[in-house]
Amino acid sequence: MEDMKVPAHVAIIMDGNGRWAQARHLTRARGHLEGVKRVEEITQAALQAGVKVLTLYAFSTENWSRPQDEVSMLMRTLVSVLNQKAKELHVHGVRIRFIGRRQGVDDHVLAAIQSAETMTGANTAMTLNVAFNYGGRAEIADAVKALALDVKAGRAGLEDISEETLGRYLYTAGQPDPDILIRTSGEQRISNFLLWQLSYAELYFTDKFWPEFTAQEFHKALAEFAGRQRRYGGVRS
């Protein structure tokens, strides 16, 4: 990867676990477990490629409306994976951050999240953002509310409000915006994900379901990114 332009920030919508399982007459739970394997594989591939920030859309604010048994299984899986894998990621210098709202999340899930974040908080090799209980519109609303409270308290003035200022109140404050968004399963939409941050990102869509999205597929996406000419209002890079 030394001679290839590597994106600093890769964002991924991991889609298609259920459809992958259905096509193989397996349970949705099996699809999600296969998806966890790809999370491990792609995180390692991103780290080895030199990606500095990897953001994975794991659980949206809308996902709470799924069947309760499926939601419960996803929460158990999240806690189990964090308990098993956070130390391994810590050894490799990966900082784990969860972006999204914490309200309404069960205490045992929050405890696992906070433990992983605390353990890995000083790491610098790569940041792994897990978008959990996340919605792009909710993030912008939360940022506006926090900024408004600072204006009300006199910590900021109306004349100070700008795109740059608001960006400092987002969940991803201090991080570069994504260079590329990858979405699996053939869907071609961003589904309320990083609405502010994806303004100038390259978009890469693949028909592969997430359990099929191997490190080889990830490198294909990086190679296509490296070959694109990026334009920011007419300026190429």
Backbone torsions as a table, in degrees:
resi	resn	phi	psi	omega
1	MET	NA	-0.4	-172.9
2	GLU	-62.0	-35.4	-174.9
3	ASP	-93.7	4.4	-176.0
4	MET	-110.8	140.6	176.7
5	LYS	-67.7	117.3	-176.7
6	VAL	-103.6	130.8	177.5
7	PRO	-64.9	139.2	177.2
8	ALA	-70.7	-35.0	-175.5
9	HIS	-133.1	121.6	176.5
10	VAL	-114.2	129.1	175.7
11	ALA	-113.5	140.1	-176.8
12	ILE	-133.8	130.2	168.2
13	ILE	-95.9	109.0	-174.5
14	MET	-87.4	95.1	-170.6
15	ASP	-118.9	143.8	169.8
16	GLY	111.0	9.9	178.7
17	ASN	-58.5	-47.2	-177.5
18	GLY	-65.6	-42.6	-178.6
19	ARG	-69.8	-34.2	175.7
20	TRP	-60.9	-44.9	-179.2
21	ALA	-67.2	-43.3	-178.2
22	GLN	-60.8	-40.7	-179.4
23	ALA	-64.4	-19.8	-179.0
24	ARG	-109.9	11.6	178.9
25	HIS	57.8	40.2	177.8
26	LEU	-112.3	167.2	178.4
27	THR	-75.6	157.4	176.1
28	ARG	-62.4	-32.8	177.9
29	ALA	-59.6	-40.7	178.5
30	ARG	-64.0	-37.5	177.4
31	GLY	-62.1	-42.3	179.4
32	HIS	-66.7	-37.3	178.5
33	LEU	-66.2	-37.9	174.7
34	GLU	-65.6	-35.4	177.6
35	GLY	-62.7	-36.6	177.6
36	VAL	-60.9	-39.3	178.1
37	LYS	-60.2	-38.7	179.6
38	ARG	-70.2	-33.8	176.2
39	VAL	-58.3	-46.5	179.0
40	GLU	-61.5	-45.6	-176.6
41	GLU	-65.7	-45.1	-176.5
42	ILE	-72.2	-34.5	176.3
43	THR	-61.1	-44.6	178.1
44	GLN	-65.7	-40.2	179.6
45	ALA	-64.1	-40.7	179.1
46	ALA	-65.6	-42.6	179.0
47	LEU	-61.3	-45.9	-179.0
48	GLN	-67.8	-30.0	-179.6
49	ALA	-76.6	-16.7	-178.7
50	GLY	97.8	12.2	174.2
51	VAL	-65.6	135.6	-177.7
52	LYS	-93.3	-29.6	179.0
53	VAL	-136.2	129.0	175.3
54	LEU	-123.3	121.8	-179.6
55	THR	-116.1	122.0	-177.1
56	LEU	-112.7	128.7	178.5
57	TYR	-83.7	98.5	-171.9
58	ALA	-94.5	-40.6	-174.5
59	PHE	-157.3	117.5	-176.8
60	SER	-90.0	167.0	176.2
61	THR	-63.1	-25.7	179.4
62	GLU	-79.7	-19.3	-176.1
63	ASN	-68.3	-15.5	177.3
64	TRP	-62.8	-20.2	-178.6
65	SER	-81.2	-2.6	176.3
66	ARG	-67.6	165.3	178.2
67	PRO	-52.8	140.2	-173.3
68	GLN	-59.0	-36.7	-179.5
69	ASP	-66.6	-34.2	178.0
70	GLU	-70.1	-42.8	178.3
71	VAL	-61.4	-44.5	179.8
72	SER	-61.1	-40.7	178.1
73	MET	-64.3	-40.5	178.6
74	LEU	-63.8	-39.7	178.9
75	MET	-66.4	-42.8	178.2
76	ARG	-62.2	-40.7	179.5
77	THR	-64.6	-42.5	179.6
78	LEU	-59.9	-48.8	-179.0
79	VAL	-62.3	-43.2	-179.6
80	SER	-63.0	-44.3	-179.2
81	VAL	-64.9	-42.8	179.2
82	LEU	-62.4	-43.0	-179.2
83	ASN	-64.2	-32.4	-176.8
84	GLN	-88.3	-36.4	-167.0
85	LYS	-107.6	-15.4	-176.9
86	ALA	-60.6	-40.7	179.6
87	LYS	-64.2	-39.9	178.3
88	GLU	-63.0	-44.3	177.5
89	LEU	-65.0	-36.6	177.8
90	HIS	-60.4	-43.0	178.7
91	VAL	-60.2	-34.5	-179.7
92	HIS	-87.1	5.7	175.4
93	GLY	79.8	20.3	-179.0
94	VAL	-90.0	129.6	174.4
95	ARG	-92.5	126.5	179.1
96	ILE	-99.2	127.9	175.6
97	ARG	-131.4	140.1	174.6
98	PHE	-105.8	126.5	178.5
99	ILE	-113.5	134.2	-176.6
100	GLY	140.0	-179.0	-178.5
101	ARG	-82.8	141.4	178.9
102	ARG	-94.2	-18.3	-177.8
103	GLN	-62.4	136.0	176.0
104	GLY	85.4	-4.2	179.0
105	VAL	-86.5	135.8	-177.8
106	ASP	-58.2	147.2	-175.5
107	ASP	-59.0	-39.9	-177.5
108	HIS	-68.2	-30.0	175.9
109	VAL	-72.0	-44.0	177.9
110	LEU	-60.5	-38.3	-179.7
111	ALA	-62.9	-41.9	178.8
112	ALA	-66.6	-39.8	178.1
113	ILE	-62.5	-49.8	-177.1
114	GLN	-64.9	-36.0	178.3
115	SER	-63.9	-44.5	179.8
116	ALA	-65.5	-41.3	-179.8
117	GLU	-66.2	-41.0	-179.6
118	THR	-66.1	-45.2	-178.2
119	MET	-60.3	-41.1	-171.4
120	THR	-102.3	4.7	-168.9
121	GLY	-59.1	-27.9	-177.0
122	ALA	-95.6	1.7	-176.9
123	ASN	-73.9	151.6	-172.8
124	THR	-131.7	-3.7	-176.7
125	ALA	-65.9	-42.8	177.4
126	MET	-161.5	147.5	173.3
127	THR	-102.1	126.6	174.3
128	LEU	-105.6	106.6	175.4
129	ASN	-88.4	124.7	174.6
130	VAL	-106.7	110.1	179.7
131	ALA	-80.3	105.6	-172.5
132	PHE	-129.4	132.1	-170.5
133	ASN	50.9	47.7	-171.1
134	TYR	-112.1	142.1	169.3
135	GLY	-146.4	135.5	-177.7
136	GLY	-62.7	-41.5	178.4
137	ARG	-66.9	-39.5	177.6
138	ALA	-62.0	-39.8	179.6
139	GLU	-61.5	-45.1	179.8
140	ILE	-65.6	-41.0	177.6
141	ALA	-61.6	-42.5	179.0
142	ASP	-64.0	-39.2	179.7
143	ALA	-65.7	-43.8	179.3
144	VAL	-63.4	-41.8	179.6
145	LYS	-62.7	-44.8	-179.8
146	ALA	-64.4	-40.6	178.4
147	LEU	-66.1	-42.0	179.1
148	ALA	-61.5	-39.4	177.9
149	LEU	-64.5	-37.1	177.8
150	ASP	-69.0	-37.5	175.7
151	VAL	-64.2	-45.0	-179.8
152	LYS	-61.0	-36.7	-178.0
153	ALA	-84.4	-2.6	179.2
154	GLY	84.5	7.2	178.9
155	ARG	-82.2	-12.3	177.0
156	ALA	-149.6	154.3	179.6
157	GLY	-113.0	157.9	178.8
158	LEU	-57.5	-35.6	-178.7
159	GLU	-69.1	-14.3	-179.2
160	ASP	-87.9	-10.7	-174.4
161	ILE	-73.8	125.8	178.7
162	SER	-150.9	176.6	175.7
163	GLU	-59.5	-41.8	-179.7
164	GLU	-63.4	-41.9	179.7
165	THR	-62.6	-48.3	-178.7
166	LEU	-61.9	-35.9	179.5
167	GLY	-59.1	-27.2	-179.6
168	ARG	-75.4	-8.5	178.8
169	TYR	-104.2	-0.7	178.3
170	LEU	-76.3	163.4	178.9
171	TYR	-61.1	-27.9	-176.4
172	THR	-98.3	21.5	-179.0
173	ALA	-52.2	135.2	178.8
174	GLY	88.2	-3.4	179.1
175	GLN	-109.1	152.5	174.4
176	PRO	-68.3	150.5	174.6
177	ASP	-66.8	154.3	178.8
178	PRO	-59.1	138.5	173.6
179	ASP	-84.9	-30.3	-178.1
180	ILE	-145.7	139.3	171.1
181	LEU	-108.5	126.6	174.8
182	ILE	-108.8	132.0	173.3
183	ARG	-129.0	131.4	179.9
184	THR	-95.2	170.1	171.0
185	SER	84.2	6.6	176.2
186	GLY	88.8	-9.9	176.9
187	GLU	-73.6	144.7	-176.5
188	GLN	-128.3	67.9	175.7
189	ARG	-153.8	166.7	-175.1
190	ILE	-102.6	-8.0	167.0
191	SER	49.6	51.0	172.2
192	ASN	62.6	35.2	-176.2
193	PHE	-114.0	120.9	174.7
194	LEU	47.9	49.7	-173.6
195	LEU	-57.8	-40.6	179.8
196	TRP	-73.3	-46.6	-169.8
197	GLN	-73.3	-23.3	-175.1
198	LEU	-87.9	12.0	-173.2
199	SER	-52.2	-39.0	-176.5
200	TYR	-121.8	17.1	-179.2
201	ALA	-73.6	148.9	168.7
202	GLU	-75.6	145.6	-178.4
203	LEU	-112.0	133.3	-178.9
204	TYR	-131.8	117.0	-179.2
205	PHE	-114.5	138.2	178.8
206	THR	-131.9	147.3	177.9
207	ASP	-77.0	-11.0	179.9
208	LYS	-64.4	133.5	170.3
209	PHE	-70.1	156.4	-176.1
210	TRP	-55.3	-42.0	178.1
211	PRO	-62.6	-14.4	178.6
212	GLU	-97.6	-3.8	-173.4
213	PHE	-87.5	88.7	-175.9
214	THR	-84.4	177.0	175.8
215	ALA	-58.9	-35.7	177.7
216	GLN	-61.6	-42.4	177.8
217	GLU	-65.7	-38.2	177.8
218	PHE	-61.1	-43.5	179.7
219	HIS	-67.2	-30.6	174.3
220	LYS	-62.6	-41.6	178.1
221	ALA	-64.5	-42.2	178.8
222	LEU	-64.2	-38.3	179.7
223	ALA	-65.6	-40.6	177.9
224	GLU	-65.5	-40.7	176.5
225	PHE	-57.7	-43.9	-177.4
226	ALA	-62.8	-26.8	-178.5
227	GLY	-90.2	-4.9	-178.6
228	ARG	-86.4	150.8	172.1
229	GLN	-100.1	114.4	-177.0
230	ARG	-84.4	140.4	-178.1
231	ARG	-125.0	130.1	177.4
232	TYR	-118.7	86.3	-177.5
233	GLY	65.7	30.1	177.0
234	GLY	109.7	-15.5	-179.9
235	VAL	-89.5	128.0	-179.9
236	ARG	-91.7	148.6	172.4
237	SER	-143.8	NA	NA
